[in-house]
Amino acid sequence: MNLLKALAAVGSMTFISRILGFVRDTLIARVFGAGLATDAFFVAFKIPNLLRRVSAEGAFSQAFVPILAEYKVQRTQVETHALINHVASLMGVFLVVVTIVGMLAAPLIVAVTAPGFVAETAKFNLTVELLRITFPYIFFISLVSLAGGVLNTYSKFQVPAFTPVWLNLSFIAAMLFVAPHVNYSIKVLAWAVFVGGVIQLAYQWPYLRQLGLLPRYELNLQDEGVRRILKLMLPAIFGVSVAQISIVINNVFASFLQTGSVSWLYYADRLMEFPTGVLGVALGTILLPSLAKSYVDKSDSDYSQLLDWGLRLTLILAAPAAVALAVLAKPLVVTLFYYGKFTAHDVLMTEQALIAYSLGLLGLILVKVLAPGFYARQNIKTPVKIAVFTLVMTQLMNLLFVFVLDLKHVGLALAIGLSACLNAALLYINLHNSHAFTPRTGWGLFFLKLVAALLVMAVALYYSMGAPQQWLHYTLIQKILHMLLLLAVGAGAYFAALWAQGFRLQDFSRRVSR
């Protein structure tokens, strides 16, 4: 299997999802703007998303995929299928309980995660109502993550990568075809989340059937594999929870700030999620099964070469994305969101948050590449310790930026970005110092060439962008055409500079056995 081709396939599927995500968010901004209703919805949507990252995409995937990869290599198909049945059954029972408790406890959950809403009765009650609609999403999306872990382990990367498209289509259809008939109620968005979760699960099921690995209810807590997964999940849950606790605390801070702060951070975060998803998630997805196989095969050389390949490719692709987000912050926000109820003030506030976020983009993506290096070795404790330290530093930065320097919502974005860079640095240092990872030679020259190409791109973008304020007066067609031109100029300048310095596509091609 060619990892570069696999990355391109996963990245292209994720790219489609992110583009539709931008269409979704543009429609939300146009129809609902940034205010009480959107603040309520984004909190109600964020809570099941946080739980999903803890129980499904986070701790579960980190524990499940390495064990499943081991079973795939060393056990029979029957034993592997039995493991999937036992894990899926236990997860299903657990999720039903969590969903029921979450819906009943919605007022308490909102009071804890967005305490600033309590004083505003209308906002609080609306958030509770929306949360009760969106909370079952955790049930569906967690099973989607289980199915995705199986499909990724069997190199069916495109299917899980395309799956999020259905959630975005659910949002878009709800706003275009349902919202006009219900007086543009924000509840339409909450029901779109519910329906999107159902569709995503239904989409992946046939592909599991093709592999002969469709889960059946077969609860067995004595299964050796299940016990090993649970043992790995306990520290993983704590580790992932630490990262999500940081987001929850940021949400708590934001709930006390000016109305609109939650929405500004959300829109800026959505722009950050584009490169994070296309690059970070895609790289982490294809690396984890391959790294796990190298560890099972006791091939330290392959393990190091895979991580080195992932890190170089991350820097080549993520660094220009970070620079572009910072330089083009206003044009991007205007092009995507400056419509309808989204005002010029909203543009300014979102732009400031985006610039702050962009400082940590490289760190966010590097974490998604470095962390699988630990998970593949079934070492969850080290990333947990690093995550705890990062959480403490994040909150210290929040206190400094928000309350001392009075940076408001921008301070929250800046703290997240800088803490991600700290997290990535500590993960790398630990992998290197423990001799689990030995980088190839030539990193010094690689960095110098990369920085030179980034400078060329930044200059090209800055002078091609024109006056940022002028973008507020462009028509839709003018904004789209100018943005496409900027993307072409930036990409052309960057890759031309790399090519002139000797970089070639084939240098990053890498093959691994399935």
PyMOL commands that set and color helices and strands:
alter all, ss='L'
color gray80, all
select helices_A, chain A and resi 3-32+36-55+59-74+77-104+106-113+115-117+121-134+137-153+158-162+165-182+187-211+224-256+261-296+300-327+329-337+344-358+361-375+381-404+408-433+443-465+468-473+476-500+505-508
alter helices_A, ss='H'
color red, helices_A
deselect
rebuild
show_as cartoon
